[in-house]
Amino acid sequence: MSKLVQLWLLAICVSSAAMAQSALPRITFSDLQSGPNTGGKGNLGAIVTVYGDGFGTTQGTSTVTVGGAKAAAYLQWTNTKISFQLGSAAVTGNIVVNVGGSASNGVAFTVRSGRIFFVSTTGADANSGSFSAPWATLGHARTVSQAGDIIYAMNGVAATGLDGSSASLAIAKSGSSGLPIAIVAYPGATVTIGS
């Protein structure tokens, strides 16, 4: 191979490596588009998970902001997924991931009213549904949910039998356009609905 071709290939490799290192973080989507900034675990509001790339394998000094306010707590941080709690400072605006001084694209999020509940294999449907006193079944959570509620299913929760509608978890109620009802797997949890 001629020296010129070798230099050209080396330049392409160096340029590609530099571009890969300087890639901006990018959010593809989030699991929730709205939620309360209070209530839930530690009264820090809804837990939101954003998916994308370029977040870094560990958090380090990186942050997530919602409407310009830093998230209150981080439950999970990988290069492609971040789970965080809003915190009371969060306001309606964009979710942005900030990595090494570079900001991602923004994904719209609306801070709104609503209640936050939890379902766990160690819970009881007679409980309050709080993080420390979760319910036992998704069926119960569905029955008592109201517009604006978020229900987090913890690891191992399952709804595999058939209910009165011949479904594993028939959702026969709805929220409203501004106050949806959300059933979400807690960050890192494996939840089964159906067979």
N, CA and C atoms as an extended XYZ file, in Angstrom:
585
Properties=species:S:1:pos:R:3:atomname:S:1:resname:S:1:resid:I:1 pbc="F F F"
N         0.847       -1.171        0.000 N   MET     1
C         0.000        0.000        0.000 CA  MET     1
C         0.896        1.238        0.000 C   MET     1
N         0.518        2.207       -0.754 N   SER     2
C         1.331        3.418       -0.808 CA  SER     2
C         1.188        4.213        0.484 C   SER     2
N         2.188        5.022        0.747 N   LYS     3
C         2.187        5.866        1.953 CA  LYS     3
C         0.979        6.805        1.957 C   LYS     3
N         0.579        7.305        0.826 N   LEU     4
C        -0.550        8.224        0.733 CA  LEU     4
C        -1.851        7.528        1.145 C   LEU     4
N        -2.060        6.310        0.693 N   VAL     5
C        -3.260        5.553        1.050 CA  VAL     5
C        -3.249        5.237        2.544 C   VAL     5
N        -2.083        4.862        3.078 N   GLN     6
C        -1.981        4.575        4.512 CA  GLN     6
C        -2.315        5.807        5.342 C   GLN     6
N        -1.791        6.958        4.940 N   LEU     7
C        -2.088        8.207        5.659 CA  LEU     7
C        -3.572        8.552        5.566 C   LEU     7
N        -4.153        8.342        4.396 N   TRP     8
C        -5.570        8.630        4.204 CA  TRP     8
C        -6.423        7.736        5.109 C   TRP     8
N        -6.120        6.419        5.187 N   LEU     9
C        -6.854        5.499        6.054 CA  LEU     9
C        -6.677        5.864        7.523 C   LEU     9
N        -5.467        6.260        7.909 N   LEU    10
C        -5.219        6.680        9.289 CA  LEU    10
C        -6.042        7.920        9.629 C   LEU    10
N        -6.120        8.864        8.712 N   ALA    11
C        -6.896       10.088        8.933 CA  ALA    11
C        -8.376        9.770        9.108 C   ALA    11
N        -8.902        8.838        8.309 N   ILE    12
C       -10.310        8.441        8.430 CA  ILE    12
C       -10.555        7.785        9.789 C   ILE    12
N        -9.660        6.905       10.228 N   CYS    13
C        -9.822        6.229       11.522 CA  CYS    13
C        -9.796        7.223       12.674 C   CYS    13
N        -8.860        8.173       12.634 N   VAL    14
C        -8.753        9.182       13.694 CA  VAL    14
C        -9.993       10.064       13.702 C   VAL    14
N       -10.460       10.469       12.520 N   SER    15
C       -11.665       11.306       12.438 CA  SER    15
C       -12.881       10.569       12.962 C   SER    15
N       -13.013        9.289       12.600 N   SER    16
C       -14.152        8.494       13.073 CA  SER    16
C       -14.122        8.349       14.580 C   SER    16
N       -12.951        8.089       15.156 N   ALA    17
C       -12.836        7.952       16.606 CA  ALA    17
C       -13.166        9.259       17.306 C   ALA    17
N       -12.704       10.373       16.756 N   ALA    18
C       -12.988       11.677       17.368 CA  ALA    18
C       -14.475       11.989       17.300 C   ALA    18
N       -15.107       11.654       16.178 N   MET    19
C       -16.548       11.907       16.061 CA  MET    19
C       -17.327       11.026       17.021 C   MET    19
N       -16.907        9.785       17.222 N   ALA    20
C       -17.607        8.881       18.135 CA  ALA    20
C       -17.490        9.375       19.564 C   ALA    20
N       -16.339        9.935       19.925 N   GLN    21
C       -16.151       10.423       21.286 CA  GLN    21
C       -16.921       11.710       21.541 C   GLN    21
N       -17.142       12.512       20.507 N   SER    22
C       -17.794       13.797       20.707 CA  SER    22
C       -19.280       13.756       20.366 C   SER    22
N       -19.829       12.556       20.161 N   ALA    23
C       -21.245       12.443       19.824 CA  ALA    23
C       -22.090       13.002       20.964 C   ALA    23
N       -23.066       13.790       20.611 N   LEU    24
C       -23.946       14.383       21.605 CA  LEU    24
C       -24.901       13.331       22.160 C   LEU    24
N       -25.268       13.467       23.434 N   PRO    25
C       -26.297       12.566       23.949 CA  PRO    25
C       -27.600       12.820       23.192 C   PRO    25
N       -28.377       11.755       22.989 N   ARG    26
C       -29.616       11.879       22.222 CA  ARG    26
C       -30.721       11.082       22.898 C   ARG    26
N       -31.841       11.741       23.180 N   ILE    27
C       -33.018       11.070       23.726 CA  ILE    27
C       -33.901       10.644       22.560 C   ILE    27
N       -34.283        9.370       22.554 N   THR    28
C       -35.185        8.867       21.523 CA  THR    28
C       -36.643        8.994       21.981 C   THR    28
N       -36.924        8.578       23.240 N   PHE    29
C       -38.279        8.704       23.785 CA  PHE    29
C       -38.235        8.520       25.294 C   PHE    29
N       -39.351        8.831       25.949 N   SER    30
C       -39.493        8.593       27.389 CA  SER    30
C       -40.727        7.734       27.626 C   SER    30
N       -40.753        7.039       28.771 N   ASP    31
C       -41.899        6.168       29.042 CA  ASP    31
C       -43.121        6.946       29.500 C   ASP    31
N       -42.940        8.130       30.030 N   LEU    32
C       -44.057        8.989       30.441 CA  LEU    32
C       -43.884       10.367       29.801 C   LEU    32
N       -44.990       10.988       29.461 N   GLN    33
C       -44.954       12.346       28.916 CA  GLN    33
C       -45.474       13.373       29.916 C   GLN    33
N       -46.002       12.872       31.059 N   SER    34
C       -46.505       13.774       32.088 CA  SER    34
C       -46.550       13.044       33.421 C   SER    34
N       -46.561       13.826       34.503 N   GLY    35
C       -46.658       13.232       35.825 CA  GLY    35
C       -46.464       14.274       36.915 C   GLY    35
N       -46.792       13.914       38.148 N   PRO    36
C       -46.648       14.842       39.265 CA  PRO    36
C       -45.195       14.938       39.743 C   PRO    36
N       -44.832       16.106       40.267 N   ASN    37
C       -43.478       16.295       40.791 CA  ASN    37
C       -43.412       16.098       42.308 C   ASN    37
N       -44.481       15.607       42.896 N   THR    38
C       -44.500       15.238       44.322 CA  THR    38
C       -45.237       13.906       44.436 C   THR    38
N       -45.155       13.298       45.614 N   GLY    39
C       -45.779       12.002       45.844 CA  GLY    39
C       -44.808       10.886       45.494 C   GLY    39
N       -45.223        9.666       45.692 N   GLY    40
C       -44.383        8.517       45.365 CA  GLY    40
C       -43.248        8.316       46.343 C   GLY    40
N       -42.239        7.584       45.926 N   LYS    41
C       -41.085        7.237       46.755 CA  LYS    41
C       -40.380        8.515       47.228 C   LYS    41
N       -40.312        8.692       48.539 N   GLY    42
C       -39.633        9.849       49.117 CA  GLY    42
C       -40.279       11.179       48.798 C   GLY    42
N       -41.504       11.173       48.295 N   ASN    43
C       -42.229       12.375       47.899 CA  ASN    43
C       -41.480       13.166       46.815 C   ASN    43
N       -40.748       12.452       45.945 N   LEU    44
C       -39.963       13.103       44.895 CA  LEU    44
C       -40.642       13.042       43.523 C   LEU    44
N       -41.895       12.617       43.482 N   GLY    45
C       -42.655       12.640       42.245 CA  GLY    45
C       -42.476       11.413       41.378 C   GLY    45
N       -42.954       11.556       40.157 N   ALA    46
C       -42.950       10.449       39.190 CA  ALA    46
C       -41.530       10.015       38.849 C   ALA    46
N       -41.395        8.732       38.552 N   ILE    47
C       -40.140        8.169       38.060 CA  ILE    47
C       -40.284        8.064       36.546 C   ILE    47
N       -39.381        8.697       35.823 N   VAL    48
C       -39.432        8.736       34.367 CA  VAL    48
C       -38.192        8.030       33.820 C   VAL    48
N       -38.360        7.266       32.760 N   THR    49
C       -37.222        6.633       32.100 CA  THR    49
C       -37.114        7.182       30.688 C   THR    49
N       -35.920        7.670       30.349 N   VAL    50
C       -35.645        8.122       28.989 CA  VAL    50
C       -34.721        7.110       28.325 C   VAL    50
N       -34.926        6.907       27.030 N   TYR    51
C       -34.147        5.978       26.233 CA  TYR    51
C       -33.454        6.754       25.116 C   TYR    51
N       -32.268        6.330       24.762 N   GLY    52
C       -31.521        6.989       23.695 CA  GLY    52
C       -30.121        6.453       23.629 C   GLY    52
N       -29.135        7.330       23.420 N   ASP    53
C       -27.747        6.894       23.415 CA  ASP    53
C       -26.827        8.069       23.737 C   ASP    53
N       -25.586        7.727       24.065 N   GLY    54
C       -24.597        8.749       24.385 CA  GLY    54
C       -24.698        9.296       25.796 C   GLY    54
N       -25.370        8.556       26.697 N   PHE    55
C       -25.546        9.027       28.076 CA  PHE    55
C       -24.327        8.720       28.949 C   PHE    55
N       -23.473        7.809       28.511 N   GLY    56
C       -22.348        7.372       29.326 CA  GLY    56
C       -22.730        6.158       30.154 C   GLY    56
N       -21.768        5.278       30.415 N   THR    57
C       -22.067        4.043       31.133 CA  THR    57
C       -22.320        4.264       32.616 C   THR    57
N       -21.830        5.376       33.154 N   THR    58
C       -22.116        5.757       34.542 CA  THR    58
C       -22.496        7.229       34.563 C   THR    58
N       -23.181        7.649       35.620 N   GLN    59
C       -23.642        9.026       35.689 CA  GLN    59
C       -22.508       10.020       35.849 C   GLN    59
N       -21.582        9.762       36.766 N   GLY    60
C       -20.529       10.736       37.030 CA  GLY    60
C       -21.130       12.081       37.377 C   GLY    60
N       -20.744       13.125       36.666 N   THR    61
C       -21.265       14.469       36.924 CA  THR    61
C       -22.415       14.826       35.985 C   THR    61
N       -22.856       13.885       35.161 N   SER    62
C       -23.938       14.133       34.215 CA  SER    62
C       -25.257       14.309       34.959 C   SER    62
N       -26.174       15.042       34.349 N   THR    63
C       -27.467       15.324       34.983 CA  THR    63
C       -28.605       15.238       33.967 C   THR    63
N       -29.809       15.182       34.511 N   VAL    64
C       -31.029       15.306       33.717 CA  VAL    64
C       -31.779       16.509       34.275 C   VAL    64
N       -32.305       17.335       33.386 N   THR    65
C       -33.139       18.455       33.824 CA  THR    65
C       -34.535       18.300       33.226 C   THR    65
N       -35.514       18.809       33.958 N   VAL    66
C       -36.903       18.825       33.489 CA  VAL    66
C       -37.389       20.260       33.646 C   VAL    66
N       -37.641       20.914       32.523 N   GLY    67
C       -38.024       22.321       32.559 CA  GLY    67
C       -36.908       23.187       33.123 C   GLY    67
N       -35.664       22.754       32.982 N   GLY    68
C       -34.508       23.502       33.472 CA  GLY    68
C       -34.071       23.156       34.885 C   GLY    68
N       -34.876       22.401       35.627 N   ALA    69
C       -34.542       22.021       37.008 CA  ALA    69
C       -33.940       20.625       37.036 C   ALA    69
N       -32.882       20.440       37.819 N   LYS    70
C       -32.232       19.132       37.917 CA  LYS    70
C       -33.156       18.106       38.557 C   LYS    70
N       -33.083       16.871       38.044 N   ALA    71
C       -33.839       15.758       38.628 CA  ALA    71
C       -33.402       15.555       40.069 C   ALA    71
N       -34.308       15.065       40.900 N   ALA    72
C       -34.035       14.920       42.332 CA  ALA    72
C       -33.275       13.646       42.675 C   ALA    72
N       -33.491       12.563       41.933 N   ALA    73
C       -32.843       11.287       42.250 CA  ALA    73
C       -32.709       10.464       40.978 C   ALA    73
N       -31.668        9.624       40.947 N   TYR    74
C       -31.428        8.746       39.802 CA  TYR    74
C       -31.501        7.303       40.277 C   TYR    74
N       -32.319        6.495       39.608 N   LEU    75
C       -32.487        5.094       39.978 CA  LEU    75
C       -31.700        4.169       39.059 C   LEU    75
N       -31.405        4.630       37.849 N   GLN    76
C       -30.719        3.790       36.873 CA  GLN    76
C       -30.038        4.705       35.855 C   GLN    76
N       -28.771        4.382       35.496 N   TRP    77
C       -28.057        5.173       34.491 CA  TRP    77
C       -27.207        4.231       33.654 C   TRP    77
N       -27.515        4.121       32.371 N   THR    78
C       -26.683        3.365       31.427 CA  THR    78
C       -26.472        4.247       30.207 C   THR    78
N       -25.707        3.781       29.259 N   ASN    79
C       -25.446        4.561       28.061 CA  ASN    79
C       -26.702        4.784       27.229 C   ASN    79
N       -27.719        3.915       27.398 N   THR    80
C       -28.929        3.994       26.573 CA  THR    80
C       -30.220        4.216       27.352 C   THR    80
N       -30.140        4.238       28.705 N   LYS    81
C       -31.369        4.366       29.497 CA  LYS    81
C       -31.060        5.042       30.828 C   LYS    81
N       -31.911        6.016       31.195 N   ILE    82
C       -31.789        6.700       32.487 CA  ILE    82
C       -33.164        6.737       33.137 C   ILE    82
N       -33.237        6.309       34.412 N   SER    83
C       -34.470        6.421       35.196 CA  SER    83
C       -34.214        7.408       36.314 C   SER    83
N       -35.095        8.378       36.469 N   PHE    84
C       -34.907        9.432       37.463 CA  PHE    84
C       -36.243        9.866       38.040 C   PHE    84
N       -36.177       10.496       39.226 N   GLN    85
C       -37.389       11.075       39.825 CA  GLN    85
C       -37.364       12.575       39.600 C   GLN    85
N       -38.531       13.103       39.286 N   LEU    86
C       -38.638       14.514       38.927 CA  LEU    86
C       -38.144       15.454       40.017 C   LEU    86
N       -38.693       15.343       41.218 N   GLY    87
C       -38.401       16.289       42.284 CA  GLY    87
C       -39.314       17.496       42.214 C   GLY    87
N       -39.497       18.156       43.332 N   SER    88
C       -40.460       19.260       43.423 CA  SER    88
C       -40.070       20.483       42.603 C   SER    88
N       -38.812       20.609       42.201 N   ALA    89
C       -38.377       21.763       41.407 CA  ALA    89
C       -38.740       21.623       39.927 C   ALA    89
N       -39.052       20.412       39.483 N   ALA    90
C       -39.362       20.183       38.068 CA  ALA    90
C       -40.607       20.959       37.653 C   ALA    90
N       -40.539       21.525       36.457 N   VAL    91
C       -41.677       22.256       35.889 CA  VAL    91
C       -41.881       21.780       34.453 C   VAL    91
N       -43.033       22.086       33.908 N   THR    92
C       -43.329       21.725       32.529 CA  THR    92
C       -42.268       22.302       31.602 C   THR    92
N       -41.768       21.470       30.714 N   GLY    93
C       -40.731       21.881       29.764 CA  GLY    93
C       -40.098       20.650       29.164 C   GLY    93
N       -38.873       20.770       28.730 N   ASN    94
C       -38.184       19.654       28.099 CA  ASN    94
C       -37.352       18.857       29.091 C   ASN    94
N       -37.320       17.535       28.889 N   ILE    95
C       -36.346       16.677       29.555 CA  ILE    95
C       -35.084       16.771       28.714 C   ILE    95
N       -33.948       17.070       29.359 N   VAL    96
C       -32.667       17.194       28.665 CA  VAL    96
C       -31.618       16.447       29.469 C   VAL    96
N       -30.791       15.644       28.789 N   VAL    97
C       -29.672       14.945       29.421 CA  VAL    97
C       -28.411       15.759       29.132 C   VAL    97
N       -27.665       16.086       30.194 N   ASN    98
C       -26.440       16.863       30.072 CA  ASN    98
C       -25.252       15.972       30.412 C   ASN    98
N       -24.393       15.722       29.421 N   VAL    99
C       -23.241       14.841       29.592 CA  VAL    99
C       -21.975       15.599       29.204 C   VAL    99
N       -21.068       15.775       30.161 N   GLY   100
C       -19.783       16.407       29.863 CA  GLY   100
C       -19.903       17.764       29.203 C   GLY   100
N       -20.872       18.549       29.602 N   GLY   101
C       -21.055       19.879       29.034 CA  GLY   101
C       -21.856       19.909       27.747 C   GLY   101
N       -22.289       18.754       27.265 N   SER   102
C       -23.099       18.688       26.044 CA  SER   102
C       -24.531       18.326       26.405 C   SER   102
N       -25.478       19.062       25.848 N   ALA   103
C       -26.896       18.827       26.120 CA  ALA   103
C       -27.532       18.033       24.989 C   ALA   103
N       -28.420       17.119       25.364 N   SER   104
C       -29.167       16.337       24.378 CA  SER   104
C       -30.277       17.185       23.770 C   SER   104
N       -30.966       16.608       22.836 N   ASN   105
C       -32.217       17.174       22.352 CA  ASN   105
C       -33.211       17.168       23.515 C   ASN   105
N       -34.251       17.949       23.418 N   GLY   106
C       -35.271       17.982       24.463 CA  GLY   106
C       -36.473       17.131       24.093 C   GLY   106
N       -37.071       16.511       25.107 N   VAL   107
C       -38.303       15.750       24.945 CA  VAL   107
C       -39.335       16.374       25.885 C   VAL   107
N       -40.479       16.765       25.348 N   ALA   108
C       -41.489       17.483       26.125 CA  ALA   108
C       -42.013       16.654       27.301 C   ALA   108
N       -42.203       17.324       28.444 N   PHE   109
C       -42.777       16.697       29.625 CA  PHE   109
C       -43.649       17.726       30.327 C   PHE   109
N       -44.838       17.296       30.761 N   THR   110
C       -45.770       18.173       31.459 CA  THR   110
C       -45.862       17.765       32.918 C   THR   110
N       -45.557       18.700       33.814 N   VAL   111
C       -45.757       18.460       35.249 CA  VAL   111
C       -47.220       18.743       35.539 C   VAL   111
N       -47.899       17.780       36.159 N   ARG   112
C       -49.339       17.879       36.402 CA  ARG   112
C       -49.671       17.236       37.736 C   ARG   112
N       -50.913       17.335       38.128 N   SER   113
C       -51.361       16.688       39.359 CA  SER   113
C       -51.551       15.197       39.104 C   SER   113
N       -51.655       14.439       40.166 N   GLY   114
C       -51.890       13.009       40.050 CA  GLY   114
C       -51.369       12.278       41.270 C   GLY   114
N       -51.751       11.014       41.364 N   ARG   115
C       -51.307       10.180       42.485 CA  ARG   115
C       -50.346        9.113       41.969 C   ARG   115
N       -49.472        8.634       42.858 N   ILE   116
C       -48.494        7.616       42.503 CA  ILE   116
C       -48.663        6.432       43.436 C   ILE   116
N       -48.784        5.229       42.838 N   PHE   117
C       -48.987        4.004       43.620 CA  PHE   117
C       -47.987        2.929       43.198 C   PHE   117
N       -47.889        1.883       44.032 N   PHE   118
C       -46.949        0.789       43.793 CA  PHE   118
C       -47.644       -0.547       44.024 C   PHE   118
N       -47.256       -1.548       43.230 N   VAL   119
C       -47.740       -2.921       43.374 CA  VAL   119
C       -46.501       -3.801       43.534 C   VAL   119
N       -46.518       -4.680       44.535 N   SER   120
C       -45.364       -5.538       44.815 CA  SER   120
C       -45.824       -6.937       45.192 C   SER   120
N       -44.974       -7.920       44.970 N   THR   121
C       -45.286       -9.294       45.349 CA  THR   121
C       -45.379       -9.441       46.866 C   THR   121
N       -44.839       -8.490       47.618 N   THR   122
C       -44.913       -8.535       49.084 CA  THR   122
C       -46.005       -7.626       49.626 C   THR   122
N       -46.810       -7.035       48.743 N   GLY   123
C       -47.851       -6.109       49.172 CA  GLY   123
C       -49.147       -6.799       49.546 C   GLY   123
N       -50.138       -5.978       49.879 N   ALA   124
C       -51.495       -6.455       50.196 CA  ALA   124
C       -52.475       -5.431       49.633 C   ALA   124
N       -53.541       -5.915       49.024 N   ASP   125
C       -54.511       -4.996       48.432 CA  ASP   125
C       -55.233       -4.144       49.471 C   ASP   125
N       -55.119       -4.501       50.753 N   ALA   126
C       -55.701       -3.679       51.826 CA  ALA   126
C       -54.775       -2.517       52.192 C   ALA   126
N       -53.531       -2.514       51.675 N   ASN   127
C       -52.578       -1.437       51.965 CA  ASN   127
C       -52.983       -0.142       51.277 C   ASN   127
N       -52.197        0.903       51.509 N   SER   128
C       -52.465        2.218       50.918 CA  SER   128
C       -51.977        2.339       49.483 C   SER   128
N       -51.089        1.425       49.043 N   GLY   129
C       -50.538        1.515       47.693 CA  GLY   129
C       -49.298        2.394       47.627 C   GLY   129
N       -48.811        2.853       48.777 N   SER   130
C       -47.611        3.690       48.812 CA  SER   130
C       -46.368        2.829       48.565 C   SER   130
N       -45.206        3.464       48.424 N   PHE   131
C       -43.962        2.736       48.210 CA  PHE   131
C       -43.682        1.786       49.372 C   PHE   131
N       -43.949        2.236       50.599 N   SER   132
C       -43.669        1.399       51.774 CA  SER   132
C       -44.819        0.459       52.132 C   SER   132
N       -46.003        0.659       51.558 N   ALA   133
C       -47.156       -0.215       51.798 CA  ALA   133
C       -47.871       -0.478       50.471 C   ALA   133
N       -47.203       -1.207       49.558 N   PRO   134
C       -47.757       -1.408       48.214 CA  PRO   134
C       -48.944       -2.363       48.188 C   PRO   134
N       -49.682       -2.305       47.080 N   TRP   135
C       -50.735       -3.259       46.823 CA  TRP   135
C       -50.121       -4.560       46.321 C   TRP   135
N       -50.928       -5.610       46.277 N   ALA   136
C       -50.445       -6.924       45.844 CA  ALA   136
C       -50.763       -7.231       44.384 C   ALA   136
N       -51.819       -6.628       43.828 N   THR   137
C       -52.235       -7.030       42.480 CA  THR   137
C       -52.477       -5.832       41.564 C   THR   137
N       -52.161       -6.043       40.299 N   LEU   138
C       -52.446       -5.015       39.299 CA  LEU   138
C       -53.944       -4.852       39.096 C   LEU   138
N       -54.706       -5.937       39.286 N   GLY   139
C       -56.162       -5.851       39.166 CA  GLY   139
C       -56.745       -4.874       40.174 C   GLY   139
N       -56.273       -4.923       41.405 N   HIS   140
C       -56.739       -3.975       42.422 CA  HIS   140
C       -56.329       -2.546       42.045 C   HIS   140
N       -55.098       -2.393       41.613 N   ALA   141
C       -54.614       -1.066       41.221 CA  ALA   141
C       -55.471       -0.492       40.102 C   ALA   141
N       -55.797       -1.316       39.123 N   ARG   142
C       -56.652       -0.881       38.013 CA  ARG   142
C       -58.023       -0.451       38.520 C   ARG   142
N       -58.583       -1.209       39.440 N   THR   143
C       -59.924       -0.925       39.940 CA  THR   143
C       -59.999        0.413       40.665 C   THR   143
N       -58.992        0.739       41.464 N   VAL   144
C       -59.049        1.969       42.261 CA  VAL   144
C       -58.396        3.164       41.577 C   VAL   144
N       -57.773        2.951       40.426 N   SER   145
C       -57.084        4.060       39.755 CA  SER   145
C       -58.077        5.097       39.241 C   SER   145
N       -57.582        6.333       39.185 N   GLN   146
C       -58.356        7.468       38.693 CA  GLN   146
C       -57.520        8.207       37.655 C   GLN   146
N       -58.144        9.087       36.928 N   ALA   147
C       -57.427        9.889       35.941 CA  ALA   147
C       -56.232       10.579       36.593 C   ALA   147
N       -55.074       10.468       35.962 N   GLY   148
C       -53.851       11.096       36.458 CA  GLY   148
C       -52.964       10.191       37.286 C   GLY   148
N       -53.429        8.990       37.618 N   ASP   149
C       -52.639        8.082       38.465 CA  ASP   149
C       -51.524        7.396       37.678 C   ASP   149
N       -50.406        7.160       38.369 N   ILE   150
C       -49.316        6.348       37.845 CA  ILE   150
C       -49.147        5.176       38.798 C   ILE   150
N       -49.112        3.964       38.246 N   ILE   151
C       -48.961        2.743       39.040 CA  ILE   151
C       -47.665        2.069       38.612 C   ILE   151
N       -46.741        1.913       39.564 N   TYR   152
C       -45.467        1.246       39.284 CA  TYR   152
C       -45.545       -0.189       39.768 C   TYR   152
N       -45.269       -1.126       38.868 N   ALA   153
C       -45.251       -2.551       39.204 CA  ALA   153
C       -43.803       -2.941       39.511 C   ALA   153
N       -43.583       -3.482       40.700 N   MET   154
C       -42.247       -3.863       41.145 CA  MET   154
C       -41.853       -5.220       40.566 C   MET   154
N       -40.612       -5.606       40.770 N   ASN   155
C       -40.075       -6.835       40.204 CA  ASN   155
C       -40.889       -8.064       40.616 C   ASN   155
N       -41.204       -8.898       39.634 N   GLY   156
C       -41.916      -10.152       39.887 CA  GLY   156
C       -43.420      -10.050       39.838 C   GLY   156
N       -43.985       -8.857       39.772 N   VAL   157
C       -45.441       -8.710       39.708 CA  VAL   157
C       -45.935       -9.336       38.405 C   VAL   157
N       -47.033      -10.061       38.499 N   ALA   158
C       -47.586      -10.735       37.326 CA  ALA   158
C       -49.105      -10.710       37.353 C   ALA   158
N       -49.692      -10.609       36.193 N   ALA   159
C       -51.139      -10.760       35.997 CA  ALA   159
C       -51.274      -11.729       34.833 C   ALA   159
N       -51.348      -13.029       35.143 N   THR   160
C       -51.311      -14.042       34.089 CA  THR   160
C       -52.614      -14.821       33.928 C   THR   160
N       -53.488      -14.768       34.923 N   GLY   161
C       -54.772      -15.455       34.801 CA  GLY   161
C       -55.736      -14.615       33.986 C   GLY   161
N       -56.972      -15.083       33.868 N   LEU   162
C       -57.985      -14.321       33.145 CA  LEU   162
C       -58.933      -13.667       34.132 C   LEU   162
N       -59.256      -12.407       33.883 N   ASP   163
C       -60.214      -11.713       34.746 CA  ASP   163
C       -61.616      -11.837       34.150 C   ASP   163
N       -62.573      -11.101       34.654 N   GLY   164
C       -63.962      -11.187       34.218 CA  GLY   164
C       -64.184      -10.841       32.762 C   GLY   164
N       -63.224      -10.183       32.146 N   SER   165
C       -63.341       -9.811       30.733 CA  SER   165
C       -62.557      -10.743       29.823 C   SER   165
N       -62.140      -11.891       30.357 N   SER   166
C       -61.334      -12.873       29.621 CA  SER   166
C       -60.011      -12.291       29.140 C   SER   166
N       -59.458      -11.401       29.966 N   ALA   167
C       -58.149      -10.802       29.682 CA  ALA   167
C       -57.298      -10.936       30.933 C   ALA   167
N       -56.000      -10.849       30.785 N   SER   168
C       -55.121      -10.909       31.954 CA  SER   168
C       -55.209       -9.634       32.771 C   SER   168
N       -55.416       -8.501       32.102 N   LEU   169
C       -55.584       -7.219       32.791 CA  LEU   169
C       -56.393       -6.305       31.882 C   LEU   169
N       -57.705       -6.448       31.921 N   ALA   170
C       -58.569       -5.611       31.083 CA  ALA   170
C       -58.606       -4.204       31.659 C   ALA   170
N       -58.319       -3.245       30.820 N   ILE   171
C       -58.363       -1.837       31.235 CA  ILE   171
C       -59.675       -1.272       30.700 C   ILE   171
N       -60.672       -1.217       31.563 N   ALA   172
C       -62.004       -0.786       31.132 CA  ALA   172
C       -62.291        0.650       31.552 C   ALA   172
N       -61.268        1.369       31.967 N   LYS   173
C       -61.450        2.771       32.323 CA  LYS   173
C       -60.316        3.556       31.707 C   LYS   173
N       -60.493        4.836       31.649 N   SER   174
C       -59.444        5.657       31.059 CA  SER   174
C       -59.287        6.936       31.860 C   SER   174
N       -58.197        7.595       31.618 N   GLY   175
C       -57.982        8.908       32.200 CA  GLY   175
C       -58.610        9.928       31.270 C   GLY   175
N       -57.881       10.999       31.041 N   SER   176
C       -58.309       12.014       30.083 CA  SER   176
C       -57.065       12.456       29.319 C   SER   176
N       -57.244       13.312       28.331 N   SER   177
C       -56.093       13.694       27.504 CA  SER   177
C       -54.994       14.344       28.343 C   SER   177
N       -55.339       15.073       29.355 N   GLY   178
C       -54.338       15.717       30.209 CA  GLY   178
C       -53.980       14.926       31.451 C   GLY   178
N       -54.784       13.911       31.781 N   LEU   179
C       -54.569       13.116       32.985 CA  LEU   179
C       -54.696       11.626       32.662 C   LEU   179
N       -53.708       11.059       31.991 N   PRO   180
C       -53.783        9.632       31.655 CA  PRO   180
C       -53.575        8.759       32.880 C   PRO   180
N       -53.967        7.499       32.772 N   ILE   181
C       -53.634        6.489       33.774 CA  ILE   181
C       -52.483        5.685       33.185 C   ILE   181
N       -51.394        5.546       33.952 N   ALA   182
C       -50.224        4.820       33.457 CA  ALA   182
C       -49.900        3.653       34.376 C   ALA   182
N       -49.645        2.495       33.776 N   ILE   183
C       -49.125        1.334       34.505 CA  ILE   183
C       -47.735        1.086       33.937 C   ILE   183
N       -46.711        1.211       34.796 N   VAL   184
C       -45.323        1.200       34.349 CA  VAL   184
C       -44.516        0.218       35.189 C   VAL   184
N       -43.614       -0.524       34.561 N   ALA   185
C       -42.692       -1.376       35.314 CA  ALA   185
C       -41.686       -0.474       36.021 C   ALA   185
N       -41.473       -0.735       37.313 N   TYR   186
C       -40.480        0.023       38.088 CA  TYR   186
C       -39.107       -0.194       37.448 C   TYR   186
N       -38.224        0.810       37.451 N   PRO   187
C       -36.905        0.653       36.801 CA  PRO   187
C       -36.191       -0.620       37.241 C   PRO   187
N       -35.787       -1.411       36.255 N   GLY   188
C       -35.073       -2.657       36.506 CA  GLY   188
C       -35.955       -3.853       36.790 C   GLY   188
N       -37.265       -3.643       36.901 N   ALA   189
C       -38.185       -4.736       37.262 CA  ALA   189
C       -38.586       -5.541       36.035 C   ALA   189
N       -38.852       -6.816       36.261 N   THR   190
C       -39.466       -7.675       35.250 CA  THR   190
C       -40.892       -7.915       35.692 C   THR   190
N       -41.832       -7.498       34.846 N   VAL   191
C       -43.258       -7.596       35.139 CA  VAL   191
C       -43.904       -8.394       34.016 C   VAL   191
N       -44.849       -9.273       34.347 N   THR   192
C       -45.501      -10.106       33.342 CA  THR   192
C       -46.995       -9.846       33.344 C   THR   192
N       -47.521       -9.528       32.156 N   ILE   193
C       -48.961       -9.390       31.958 CA  ILE   193
C       -49.327      -10.325       30.823 C   ILE   193
N       -50.192      -11.275       31.085 N   GLY   194
C       -50.563      -12.271       30.091 CA  GLY   194
C       -49.636      -13.474       30.168 C   GLY   194
N       -49.790      -14.380       29.223 N   SER   195
C       -48.957      -15.574       29.232 CA  SER   195
C       -47.663      -15.277       28.532 C   SER   195
